[in-house]
Amino acid sequence: MSLALIPGSFDPMTVGHLDIVKRTLSLYDEVVVAVLVNAEKTYDHNLEERAEMARLTVAGLDRVRVVASEGLLVELFDELGADVIVKGVRNEKDRAYEEKMAAWNLEHNPKAHTIFLQAADDYELINSTHVRELVRAGKSPDSLVVPAVVDYLRNRGELGEA
Ligand code: PNS
């Protein structure tokens, strides 16, 4: 059984991330979405909230589960017996940022290789920052996140009334 780990902040998980999960499922037997902490970021949602939105996003997909951790990705990689880390990249900026993290992870765990999946054109402009900007303005991020995440944000009072 091959296991791919897809790590990220997921504040929140978008349909672009979901596309990467689905494509990773066609390459590996099992996918774990790892909701982690990036020490360089401040978040609009705490770890459990981000994990909950990730669970809502992948609900219904067999062979996928979500874990949340405040620890190091390279340690989680060993704990789960993962085979590979998968990251989606949209453009050169993403790639440069991801390559640095991939190198750091490999340096600290020689088994923790990262492969990059190019984002499909449809998803190139979708990112969590746009979602947060819309939500802060009280607008619904329809089409950027799955409907269950829109409902989650609305139920928390983050979007105002429908
Ligand atoms: O979505 P992001 O913010 O680009 O994801 C980055 C993330 C959370 C995957 C990265 O910061 C991470 O792996 N955090 C866990 C702690 C860790 O292992 N840090 C060293 C990796 S550079």
Backbone and ligand atoms as CSV (ligand in chain L), in Angstrom:
chain,resi,resn,atom,element,x,y,z
A,1,MET,N,N,0.845,-1.205,0.000
A,1,MET,CA,C,0.000,0.000,0.000
A,1,MET,C,C,0.880,1.255,0.000
A,2,SER,N,N,0.702,2.096,-0.990
A,2,SER,CA,C,1.478,3.341,-1.026
A,2,SER,C,C,0.669,4.476,-0.404
A,3,LEU,N,N,1.382,5.287,0.356
A,3,LEU,CA,C,0.695,6.379,1.077
A,3,LEU,C,C,1.346,7.723,0.750
A,4,ALA,N,N,0.538,8.647,0.251
A,4,ALA,CA,C,1.031,9.995,-0.060
A,4,ALA,C,C,0.504,10.982,0.978
A,5,LEU,N,N,1.393,11.852,1.395
A,5,LEU,CA,C,1.047,12.862,2.393
A,5,LEU,C,C,0.939,14.209,1.685
A,6,ILE,N,N,-0.205,14.869,1.854
A,6,ILE,CA,C,-0.379,16.203,1.255
A,6,ILE,C,C,-0.482,17.209,2.405
A,7,PRO,N,N,0.626,17.915,2.687
A,7,PRO,CA,C,0.622,18.835,3.829
A,7,PRO,C,C,0.258,20.254,3.419
A,8,GLY,N,N,-0.227,21.016,4.379
A,8,GLY,CA,C,-0.490,22.419,4.093
A,8,GLY,C,C,-1.145,23.105,5.270
A,9,SER,N,N,-1.354,24.409,5.104
A,9,SER,CA,C,-2.049,25.192,6.127
A,9,SER,C,C,-3.564,25.036,5.981
A,10,PHE,N,N,-4.028,25.032,4.747
A,10,PHE,CA,C,-5.447,24.830,4.430
A,10,PHE,C,C,-6.363,25.769,5.230
A,11,ASP,N,N,-6.127,27.067,5.062
A,11,ASP,CA,C,-6.928,28.073,5.789
A,11,ASP,C,C,-7.747,28.917,4.807
A,12,PRO,N,N,-8.766,28.342,4.172
A,12,PRO,CA,C,-9.207,26.950,4.238
A,12,PRO,C,C,-8.753,26.158,3.006
A,13,MET,N,N,-9.089,24.865,3.015
A,13,MET,CA,C,-8.832,24.023,1.850
A,13,MET,C,C,-9.732,24.487,0.700
A,14,THR,N,N,-9.150,24.627,-0.491
A,14,THR,CA,C,-9.904,25.112,-1.659
A,14,THR,C,C,-10.211,23.965,-2.624
A,15,VAL,N,N,-10.978,24.277,-3.662
A,15,VAL,CA,C,-11.240,23.264,-4.695
A,15,VAL,C,C,-9.964,22.961,-5.486
A,16,GLY,N,N,-9.017,23.891,-5.466
A,16,GLY,CA,C,-7.712,23.625,-6.095
A,16,GLY,C,C,-6.964,22.544,-5.326
A,17,HIS,N,N,-6.959,22.657,-3.992
A,17,HIS,CA,C,-6.354,21.596,-3.169
A,17,HIS,C,C,-7.061,20.261,-3.407
A,18,LEU,N,N,-8.399,20.334,-3.504
A,18,LEU,CA,C,-9.178,19.100,-3.693
A,18,LEU,C,C,-8.791,18.421,-5.009
A,19,ASP,N,N,-8.557,19.217,-6.032
A,19,ASP,CA,C,-8.142,18.642,-7.316
A,19,ASP,C,C,-6.807,17.911,-7.163
A,20,ILE,N,N,-5.897,18.491,-6.387
A,20,ILE,CA,C,-4.598,17.830,-6.160
A,20,ILE,C,C,-4.812,16.513,-5.403
A,21,VAL,N,N,-5.708,16.516,-4.413
A,21,VAL,CA,C,-5.996,15.280,-3.669
A,21,VAL,C,C,-6.509,14.205,-4.628
A,22,LYS,N,N,-7.444,14.579,-5.482
A,22,LYS,CA,C,-8.028,13.592,-6.407
A,22,LYS,C,C,-6.979,13.043,-7.368
A,23,ARG,N,N,-6.135,13.924,-7.863
A,23,ARG,CA,C,-5.104,13.454,-8.799
A,23,ARG,C,C,-4.064,12.600,-8.093
A,24,THR,N,N,-3.789,12.920,-6.838
A,24,THR,CA,C,-2.835,12.093,-6.072
A,24,THR,C,C,-3.414,10.698,-5.840
A,25,LEU,N,N,-4.739,10.636,-5.661
A,25,LEU,CA,C,-5.410,9.336,-5.468
A,25,LEU,C,C,-5.256,8.427,-6.682
A,26,SER,N,N,-5.067,9.029,-7.840
A,26,SER,CA,C,-4.895,8.193,-9.032
A,26,SER,C,C,-3.461,7.656,-9.120
A,27,LEU,N,N,-2.580,8.177,-8.267
A,27,LEU,CA,C,-1.172,7.750,-8.302
A,27,LEU,C,C,-0.797,6.852,-7.124
A,28,TYR,N,N,-1.478,7.043,-5.986
A,28,TYR,CA,C,-1.140,6.313,-4.752
A,28,TYR,C,C,-2.392,5.655,-4.173
A,29,ASP,N,N,-2.176,4.607,-3.348
A,29,ASP,CA,C,-3.308,3.862,-2.796
A,29,ASP,C,C,-4.084,4.686,-1.770
A,30,GLU,N,N,-3.334,5.442,-0.972
A,30,GLU,CA,C,-3.963,6.143,0.140
A,30,GLU,C,C,-3.401,7.565,0.229
A,31,VAL,N,N,-4.244,8.502,0.614
A,31,VAL,CA,C,-3.798,9.895,0.760
A,31,VAL,C,C,-4.136,10.380,2.161
A,32,VAL,N,N,-3.160,10.989,2.809
A,32,VAL,CA,C,-3.424,11.661,4.081
A,32,VAL,C,C,-3.211,13.154,3.866
A,33,VAL,N,N,-4.249,13.924,4.119
A,33,VAL,CA,C,-4.143,15.378,4.094
A,33,VAL,C,C,-3.692,15.796,5.494
A,34,ALA,N,N,-2.529,16.430,5.571
A,34,ALA,CA,C,-1.974,16.812,6.882
A,34,ALA,C,C,-2.131,18.315,7.075
A,35,VAL,N,N,-2.972,18.684,8.021
A,35,VAL,CA,C,-3.190,20.096,8.335
A,35,VAL,C,C,-2.175,20.467,9.410
A,36,LEU,N,N,-1.275,21.376,9.053
A,36,LEU,CA,C,-0.116,21.653,9.898
A,36,LEU,C,C,-0.018,23.146,10.214
A,37,VAL,N,N,1.059,23.489,10.921
A,37,VAL,CA,C,1.269,24.891,11.289
A,37,VAL,C,C,2.507,25.413,10.573
A,38,ASN,N,N,2.320,26.501,9.848
A,38,ASN,CA,C,3.434,27.203,9.215
A,38,ASN,C,C,3.785,28.359,10.150
A,39,ALA,N,N,4.969,28.269,10.757
A,39,ALA,CA,C,5.358,29.245,11.794
A,39,ALA,C,C,5.420,30.665,11.237
A,40,GLU,N,N,5.481,30.798,9.919
A,40,GLU,CA,C,5.576,32.140,9.329
A,40,GLU,C,C,4.213,32.754,9.037
A,41,LYS,N,N,3.143,32.012,9.325
A,41,LYS,CA,C,1.803,32.526,9.000
A,41,LYS,C,C,0.981,32.777,10.248
A,42,THR,N,N,0.058,33.741,10.127
A,42,THR,CA,C,-0.986,33.852,11.145
A,42,THR,C,C,-2.269,33.395,10.453
A,43,TYR,N,N,-3.128,32.750,11.223
A,43,TYR,CA,C,-4.290,32.105,10.628
A,43,TYR,C,C,-5.599,32.773,11.020
A,44,ASP,N,N,-6.586,32.659,10.121
A,44,ASP,CA,C,-7.946,33.097,10.464
A,44,ASP,C,C,-8.691,31.996,11.210
A,45,HIS,N,N,-8.229,30.744,11.059
A,45,HIS,CA,C,-8.882,29.606,11.713
A,45,HIS,C,C,-7.833,28.763,12.421
A,46,ASN,N,N,-8.211,28.261,13.604
A,46,ASN,CA,C,-7.234,27.460,14.343
A,46,ASN,C,C,-7.076,26.079,13.705
A,47,LEU,N,N,-6.169,25.300,14.260
A,47,LEU,CA,C,-5.815,24.014,13.641
A,47,LEU,C,C,-7.029,23.103,13.491
A,48,GLU,N,N,-7.846,23.007,14.544
A,48,GLU,CA,C,-9.003,22.098,14.488
A,48,GLU,C,C,-10.046,22.586,13.484
A,49,GLU,N,N,-10.220,23.897,13.400
A,49,GLU,CA,C,-11.163,24.450,12.415
A,49,GLU,C,C,-10.674,24.181,10.984
A,50,ARG,N,N,-9.384,24.356,10.767
A,50,ARG,CA,C,-8.837,24.095,9.428
A,50,ARG,C,C,-8.967,22.611,9.080
A,51,ALA,N,N,-8.738,21.747,10.091
A,51,ALA,CA,C,-8.874,20.297,9.854
A,51,ALA,C,C,-10.326,19.952,9.541
A,52,GLU,N,N,-11.259,20.587,10.246
A,52,GLU,CA,C,-12.673,20.308,10.017
A,52,GLU,C,C,-13.072,20.707,8.584
A,53,MET,N,N,-12.591,21.862,8.130
A,53,MET,CA,C,-12.916,22.289,6.757
A,53,MET,C,C,-12.282,21.344,5.729
A,54,ALA,N,N,-11.082,20.829,6.054
A,54,ALA,CA,C,-10.445,19.850,5.153
A,54,ALA,C,C,-11.278,18.569,5.117
A,55,ARG,N,N,-11.772,18.133,6.286
A,55,ARG,CA,C,-12.605,16.909,6.328
A,55,ARG,C,C,-13.874,17.102,5.497
A,56,LEU,N,N,-14.486,18.260,5.633
A,56,LEU,CA,C,-15.701,18.536,4.842
A,56,LEU,C,C,-15.377,18.511,3.349
A,57,THR,N,N,-14.185,18.969,2.988
A,57,THR,CA,C,-13.808,19.059,1.570
A,57,THR,C,C,-13.580,17.682,0.952
A,58,VAL,N,N,-12.976,16.778,1.722
A,58,VAL,CA,C,-12.664,15.448,1.143
A,58,VAL,C,C,-13.723,14.408,1.493
A,59,ALA,N,N,-14.786,14.837,2.181
A,59,ALA,CA,C,-15.834,13.884,2.582
A,59,ALA,C,C,-16.336,13.147,1.351
A,60,GLY,N,N,-16.509,11.856,1.481
A,60,GLY,CA,C,-17.023,11.080,0.348
A,60,GLY,C,C,-15.926,10.487,-0.512
A,61,LEU,N,N,-14.696,10.926,-0.318
A,61,LEU,CA,C,-13.599,10.331,-1.095
A,61,LEU,C,C,-13.035,9.152,-0.309
A,62,ASP,N,N,-13.099,7.969,-0.903
A,62,ASP,CA,C,-12.494,6.801,-0.259
A,62,ASP,C,C,-10.981,6.957,-0.288
A,63,ARG,N,N,-10.321,6.328,0.612
A,63,ARG,CA,C,-8.849,6.257,0.654
A,63,ARG,C,C,-8.186,7.584,1.042
A,64,VAL,N,N,-8.996,8.529,1.559
A,64,VAL,CA,C,-8.421,9.809,1.992
A,64,VAL,C,C,-8.799,10.050,3.441
A,65,ARG,N,N,-7.818,10.481,4.266
A,65,ARG,CA,C,-8.177,10.933,5.613
A,65,ARG,C,C,-7.396,12.198,5.930
A,66,VAL,N,N,-7.854,12.869,6.965
A,66,VAL,CA,C,-7.265,14.149,7.356
A,66,VAL,C,C,-6.678,13.999,8.747
A,67,VAL,N,N,-5.448,14.456,8.932
A,67,VAL,CA,C,-4.876,14.518,10.279
A,67,VAL,C,C,-4.442,15.957,10.539
A,68,ALA,N,N,-4.416,16.321,11.809
A,68,ALA,CA,C,-3.946,17.659,12.187
A,68,ALA,C,C,-2.790,17.483,13.154
A,69,SER,N,N,-1.762,18.299,12.995
A,69,SER,CA,C,-0.610,18.172,13.892
A,69,SER,C,C,0.073,19.519,14.052
A,70,GLU,N,N,0.593,19.753,15.261
A,70,GLU,CA,C,1.392,20.959,15.496
A,70,GLU,C,C,2.875,20.645,15.372
A,71,GLY,N,N,3.178,19.394,14.992
A,71,GLY,CA,C,4.578,18.961,14.932
A,71,GLY,C,C,5.200,19.149,13.568
A,72,LEU,N,N,6.350,18.494,13.402
A,72,LEU,CA,C,7.100,18.587,12.151
A,72,LEU,C,C,6.568,17.609,11.105
A,73,LEU,N,N,6.536,18.067,9.871
A,73,LEU,CA,C,6.088,17.210,8.774
A,73,LEU,C,C,6.966,15.954,8.657
A,74,VAL,N,N,8.280,16.126,8.813
A,74,VAL,CA,C,9.179,14.968,8.637
A,74,VAL,C,C,8.931,13.895,9.700
A,75,GLU,N,N,8.466,14.315,10.885
A,75,GLU,CA,C,8.159,13.324,11.933
A,75,GLU,C,C,6.838,12.624,11.627
A,76,LEU,N,N,5.863,13.398,11.186
A,76,LEU,CA,C,4.574,12.815,10.803
A,76,LEU,C,C,4.762,11.808,9.659
A,77,PHE,N,N,5.654,12.136,8.759
A,77,PHE,CA,C,5.961,11.272,7.614
A,77,PHE,C,C,6.340,9.870,8.120
A,78,ASP,N,N,7.217,9.807,9.123
A,78,ASP,CA,C,7.635,8.503,9.675
A,78,ASP,C,C,6.515,7.856,10.480
A,79,GLU,N,N,5.829,8.676,11.299
A,79,GLU,CA,C,4.743,8.126,12.135
A,79,GLU,C,C,3.687,7.425,11.285
A,80,LEU,N,N,3.378,8.010,10.132
A,80,LEU,CA,C,2.325,7.453,9.274
A,80,LEU,C,C,2.854,6.394,8.310
A,81,GLY,N,N,4.173,6.256,8.237
A,81,GLY,CA,C,4.760,5.330,7.263
A,81,GLY,C,C,4.494,5.787,5.839
A,82,ALA,N,N,4.590,7.102,5.620
A,82,ALA,CA,C,4.299,7.654,4.291
A,82,ALA,C,C,5.415,7.307,3.301
A,83,ASP,N,N,5.069,7.312,2.026
A,83,ASP,CA,C,6.045,7.034,0.973
A,83,ASP,C,C,6.522,8.301,0.285
A,84,VAL,N,N,5.671,9.311,0.267
A,84,VAL,CA,C,6.022,10.514,-0.489
A,84,VAL,C,C,5.190,11.701,0.007
A,85,ILE,N,N,5.752,12.893,-0.169
A,85,ILE,CA,C,5.006,14.133,0.090
A,85,ILE,C,C,4.584,14.676,-1.277
A,86,VAL,N,N,3.351,15.109,-1.398
A,86,VAL,CA,C,2.872,15.677,-2.671
A,86,VAL,C,C,2.425,17.119,-2.432
A,87,LYS,N,N,2.893,18.018,-3.285
A,87,LYS,CA,C,2.452,19.411,-3.208
A,87,LYS,C,C,2.017,19.879,-4.591
A,88,GLY,N,N,0.950,20.648,-4.611
A,88,GLY,CA,C,0.501,21.247,-5.863
A,88,GLY,C,C,1.222,22.571,-6.063
A,89,VAL,N,N,1.610,22.854,-7.293
A,89,VAL,CA,C,2.217,24.159,-7.582
A,89,VAL,C,C,1.463,24.813,-8.738
A,90,ARG,N,N,1.222,26.120,-8.571
A,90,ARG,CA,C,0.460,26.831,-9.594
A,90,ARG,C,C,1.364,27.593,-10.543
A,91,ASN,N,N,2.486,28.066,-10.022
A,91,ASN,CA,C,3.333,28.950,-10.827
A,91,ASN,C,C,4.769,28.916,-10.296
A,92,GLU,N,N,5.632,29.737,-10.897
A,92,GLU,CA,C,7.052,29.739,-10.525
A,92,GLU,C,C,7.280,30.156,-9.076
A,93,LYS,N,N,6.433,31.095,-8.610
A,93,LYS,CA,C,6.582,31.567,-7.236
A,93,LYS,C,C,6.308,30.420,-6.259
A,94,ASP,N,N,5.214,29.708,-6.510
A,94,ASP,CA,C,4.890,28.535,-5.691
A,94,ASP,C,C,6.048,27.548,-5.697
A,95,ARG,N,N,6.553,27.303,-6.900
A,95,ARG,CA,C,7.567,26.271,-7.059
A,95,ARG,C,C,8.830,26.622,-6.259
A,96,ALA,N,N,9.247,27.888,-6.318
A,96,ALA,CA,C,10.453,28.307,-5.595
A,96,ALA,C,C,10.247,28.131,-4.087
A,97,TYR,N,N,9.058,28.504,-3.604
A,97,TYR,CA,C,8.728,28.379,-2.177
A,97,TYR,C,C,8.690,26.906,-1.767
A,98,GLU,N,N,8.040,26.102,-2.589
A,98,GLU,CA,C,7.897,24.677,-2.259
A,98,GLU,C,C,9.228,23.939,-2.327
A,99,GLU,N,N,10.075,24.354,-3.258
A,99,GLU,CA,C,11.367,23.666,-3.386
A,99,GLU,C,C,12.214,23.854,-2.143
A,100,LYS,N,N,12.123,25.037,-1.535
A,100,LYS,CA,C,12.884,25.278,-0.298
A,100,LYS,C,C,12.397,24.359,0.810
A,101,MET,N,N,11.068,24.238,0.936
A,101,MET,CA,C,10.530,23.360,1.986
A,101,MET,C,C,10.877,21.898,1.704
A,102,ALA,N,N,10.821,21.516,0.431
A,102,ALA,CA,C,11.141,20.132,0.066
A,102,ALA,C,C,12.599,19.824,0.425
A,103,ALA,N,N,13.481,20.780,0.175
A,103,ALA,CA,C,14.906,20.571,0.486
A,103,ALA,C,C,15.103,20.462,1.996
A,104,TRP,N,N,14.399,21.316,2.743
A,104,TRP,CA,C,14.511,21.277,4.212
A,104,TRP,C,C,14.022,19.928,4.731
A,105,ASN,N,N,12.908,19.467,4.217
A,105,ASN,CA,C,12.347,18.190,4.681
A,105,ASN,C,C,13.282,17.028,4.353
A,106,LEU,N,N,13.855,17.055,3.166
A,106,LEU,CA,C,14.749,15.967,2.753
A,106,LEU,C,C,16.024,15.951,3.603
A,107,GLU,N,N,16.473,17.169,3.941
A,107,GLU,CA,C,17.679,17.269,4.772
A,107,GLU,C,C,17.436,16.659,6.157
A,108,HIS,N,N,16.207,16.812,6.649
A,108,HIS,CA,C,15.902,16.328,8.003
A,108,HIS,C,C,15.328,14.923,8.015
A,109,ASN,N,N,14.981,14.405,6.856
A,109,ASN,CA,C,14.505,13.027,6.759
A,109,ASN,C,C,14.776,12.550,5.333
A,110,PRO,N,N,15.843,11.792,5.157
A,110,PRO,CA,C,16.264,11.410,3.791
A,110,PRO,C,C,15.232,10.587,3.028
A,111,LYS,N,N,14.203,10.085,3.730
A,111,LYS,CA,C,13.153,9.332,3.017
A,111,LYS,C,C,12.032,10.239,2.522
A,112,ALA,N,N,11.985,11.462,3.046
A,112,ALA,CA,C,10.834,12.341,2.792
A,112,ALA,C,C,10.998,13.137,1.488
A,113,HIS,N,N,10.819,12.428,0.379
A,113,HIS,CA,C,10.891,13.077,-0.936
A,113,HIS,C,C,9.578,13.792,-1.233
A,114,THR,N,N,9.691,14.896,-1.967
A,114,THR,CA,C,8.479,15.627,-2.383
A,114,THR,C,C,8.342,15.549,-3.889
A,115,ILE,N,N,7.121,15.254,-4.355
A,115,ILE,CA,C,6.869,15.407,-5.792
A,115,ILE,C,C,5.865,16.550,-5.973
A,116,PHE,N,N,6.002,17.237,-7.081
A,116,PHE,CA,C,5.152,18.395,-7.362
A,116,PHE,C,C,4.162,18.057,-8.468
A,117,LEU,N,N,2.917,18.416,-8.234
A,117,LEU,CA,C,1.908,18.277,-9.284
A,117,LEU,C,C,1.539,19.673,-9.761
A,118,GLN,N,N,1.626,19.868,-11.054
A,118,GLN,CA,C,1.248,21.163,-11.627
A,118,GLN,C,C,-0.265,21.363,-11.512
A,119,ALA,N,N,-0.677,22.512,-10.977
A,119,ALA,CA,C,-2.112,22.795,-10.886
A,119,ALA,C,C,-2.696,22.918,-12.296
A,120,ALA,N,N,-3.904,22.393,-12.468
A,120,ALA,CA,C,-4.586,22.544,-13.756
A,120,ALA,C,C,-4.923,24.026,-13.956
A,121,ASP,N,N,-5.003,24.453,-15.224
A,121,ASP,CA,C,-5.261,25.871,-15.545
A,121,ASP,C,C,-6.456,26.438,-14.778
A,122,ASP,N,N,-7.516,25.622,-14.684
A,122,ASP,CA,C,-8.749,26.083,-14.025
A,122,ASP,C,C,-8.516,26.513,-12.584
A,123,TYR,N,N,-7.468,25.981,-11.977
A,123,TYR,CA,C,-7.252,26.221,-10.549
A,123,TYR,C,C,-6.094,27.179,-10.280
A,124,GLU,N,N,-5.506,27.692,-11.356
A,124,GLU,CA,C,-4.294,28.476,-11.152
A,124,GLU,C,C,-4.528,29.722,-10.309
A,125,LEU,N,N,-5.713,30.314,-10.441
A,125,LEU,CA,C,-5.955,31.575,-9.728
A,125,LEU,C,C,-6.668,31.390,-8.391
A,126,ILE,N,N,-6.890,30.127,-8.037
A,126,ILE,CA,C,-7.616,29.869,-6.786
A,126,ILE,C,C,-6.629,29.724,-5.643
A,127,ASN,N,N,-6.795,30.513,-4.613
A,127,ASN,CA,C,-5.948,30.308,-3.439
A,127,ASN,C,C,-6.682,30.701,-2.170
A,128,SER,N,N,-6.140,30.210,-1.039
A,128,SER,CA,C,-6.794,30.413,0.254
A,128,SER,C,C,-6.850,31.886,0.629
A,129,THR,N,N,-5.862,32.660,0.156
A,129,THR,CA,C,-5.858,34.098,0.476
A,129,THR,C,C,-7.093,34.775,-0.114
A,130,HIS,N,N,-7.432,34.427,-1.354
A,130,HIS,CA,C,-8.646,35.003,-1.970
A,130,HIS,C,C,-9.886,34.636,-1.166
A,131,VAL,N,N,-9.922,33.387,-0.699
A,131,VAL,CA,C,-11.076,32.955,0.106
A,131,VAL,C,C,-11.162,33.811,1.371
A,132,ARG,N,N,-10.034,33.985,2.055
A,132,ARG,CA,C,-10.056,34.763,3.307
A,132,ARG,C,C,-10.464,36.209,3.055
A,133,GLU,N,N,-9.996,36.762,1.928
A,133,GLU,CA,C,-10.356,38.152,1.607
A,133,GLU,C,C,-11.869,38.282,1.411
A,134,LEU,N,N,-12.448,37.313,0.687
A,134,LEU,CA,C,-13.899,37.350,0.471
A,134,LEU,C,C,-14.639,37.207,1.799
A,135,VAL,N,N,-14.184,36.246,2.613
A,135,VAL,CA,C,-14.861,35.988,3.885
A,135,VAL,C,C,-14.769,37.218,4.791
A,136,ARG,N,N,-13.599,37.842,4.834
A,136,ARG,CA,C,-13.453,39.046,5.683
A,136,ARG,C,C,-14.389,40.153,5.218
A,137,ALA,N,N,-14.679,40.173,3.912
A,137,ALA,CA,C,-15.608,41.177,3.375
A,137,ALA,C,C,-17.057,40.720,3.523
A,138,GLY,N,N,-17.249,39.551,4.167
A,138,GLY,CA,C,-18.604,39.040,4.390
A,138,GLY,C,C,-19.219,38.425,3.150
A,139,LYS,N,N,-18.388,38.146,2.141
A,139,LYS,CA,C,-18.915,37.581,0.892
A,139,LYS,C,C,-18.665,36.080,0.839
A,140,SER,N,N,-19.573,35.391,0.161
A,140,SER,CA,C,-19.471,33.938,0.087
A,140,SER,C,C,-18.405,33.520,-0.936
A,141,PRO,N,N,-17.481,32.634,-0.530
A,141,PRO,CA,C,-16.434,32.208,-1.470
A,141,PRO,C,C,-16.882,31.065,-2.360
A,142,ASP,N,N,-18.110,31.173,-2.888
A,142,ASP,CA,C,-18.658,30.125,-3.758
A,142,ASP,C,C,-17.686,29.836,-4.890
A,143,SER,N,N,-17.595,28.619,-5.276
A,143,SER,CA,C,-16.762,28.121,-6.379
A,143,SER,C,C,-15.270,28.051,-6.022
A,144,LEU,N,N,-14.872,28.666,-4.896
A,144,LEU,CA,C,-13.464,28.528,-4.484
A,144,LEU,C,C,-13.300,27.409,-3.464
A,145,VAL,N,N,-14.369,27.151,-2.705
A,145,VAL,CA,C,-14.375,26.056,-1.725
A,145,VAL,C,C,-15.636,25.229,-1.972
A,146,VAL,N,N,-15.676,24.016,-1.411
A,146,VAL,CA,C,-16.871,23.184,-1.644
A,146,VAL,C,C,-18.054,23.761,-0.852
A,147,PRO,N,N,-19.288,23.461,-1.288
A,147,PRO,CA,C,-20.468,24.036,-0.610
A,147,PRO,C,C,-20.505,23.762,0.892
A,148,ALA,N,N,-19.998,22.588,1.323
A,148,ALA,CA,C,-20.032,22.278,2.761
A,148,ALA,C,C,-19.161,23.243,3.562
A,149,VAL,N,N,-18.103,23.738,2.954
A,149,VAL,CA,C,-17.248,24.709,3.658
A,149,VAL,C,C,-17.933,26.079,3.695
A,150,VAL,N,N,-18.633,26.427,2.610
A,150,VAL,CA,C,-19.423,27.680,2.634
A,150,VAL,C,C,-20.428,27.602,3.784
A,151,ASP,N,N,-21.110,26.460,3.902
A,151,ASP,CA,C,-22.095,26.288,4.983
A,151,ASP,C,C,-21.430,26.397,6.354
A,152,TYR,N,N,-20.263,25.781,6.476
A,152,TYR,CA,C,-19.530,25.809,7.749
A,152,TYR,C,C,-19.220,27.264,8.134
A,153,LEU,N,N,-18.727,28.031,7.159
A,153,LEU,CA,C,-18.377,29.435,7.438
A,153,LEU,C,C,-19.628,30.242,7.762
A,154,ARG,N,N,-20.717,29.937,7.034
A,154,ARG,CA,C,-21.968,30.671,7.279
A,154,ARG,C,C,-22.514,30.344,8.673
A,155,ASN,N,N,-22.467,29.055,9.034
A,155,ASN,CA,C,-22.983,28.642,10.351
A,155,ASN,C,C,-22.190,29.251,11.495
A,156,ARG,N,N,-20.931,29.577,11.220
A,156,ARG,CA,C,-20.101,30.213,12.252
A,156,ARG,C,C,-20.316,31.729,12.280
A,157,GLY,N,N,-21.163,32.202,11.360
A,157,GLY,CA,C,-21.448,33.645,11.343
A,157,GLY,C,C,-20.379,34.455,10.632
A,158,GLU,N,N,-19.535,33.773,9.833
A,158,GLU,CA,C,-18.437,34.499,9.173
A,158,GLU,C,C,-18.880,35.166,7.860
A,159,LEU,N,N,-20.051,34.782,7.357
A,159,LEU,CA,C,-20.479,35.293,6.035
A,159,LEU,C,C,-21.717,36.183,6.111
A,160,GLY,N,N,-22.189,36.409,7.287
A,160,GLY,CA,C,-23.455,37.139,7.365
A,160,GLY,C,C,-24.594,36.229,6.954
A,161,GLU,N,N,-25.760,36.809,6.718
A,161,GLU,CA,C,-26.935,36.008,6.353
A,161,GLU,C,C,-26.879,35.600,4.898
A,162,ALA,N,N,-27.520,34.451,4.562
A,162,ALA,CA,C,-27.538,33.976,3.163
A,162,ALA,C,C,-28.377,34.905,2.309
L,1,PNS,O1,O,0.115,25.857,3.034
L,1,PNS,P1,P,1.497,26.203,3.498
L,1,PNS,O2,O,1.464,27.282,4.574
L,1,PNS,O3,O,2.405,26.559,2.372
L,1,PNS,O4,O,2.082,24.868,4.164
L,1,PNS,C1,C,3.347,24.880,4.791
L,1,PNS,C2,C,3.412,23.736,5.812
L,1,PNS,C3,C,2.327,23.921,6.880
L,1,PNS,C4,C,3.220,22.412,5.088
L,1,PNS,C5,C,4.821,23.793,6.467
L,1,PNS,O5,O,5.006,25.013,7.121
L,1,PNS,C6,C,5.035,22.641,7.433
L,1,PNS,O6,O,5.404,21.554,7.017
L,1,PNS,N1,N,4.785,22.896,8.755
L,1,PNS,C7,C,4.943,21.891,9.775
L,1,PNS,C8,C,6.187,22.178,10.611
L,1,PNS,C9,C,7.429,21.811,9.811
L,1,PNS,O7,O,7.685,20.661,9.506
L,1,PNS,N2,N,8.209,22.859,9.447
L,1,PNS,C10,C,9.387,22.747,8.630
L,1,PNS,C11,C,9.035,22.638,7.175
L,1,PNS,S1,S,9.786,23.874,6.195
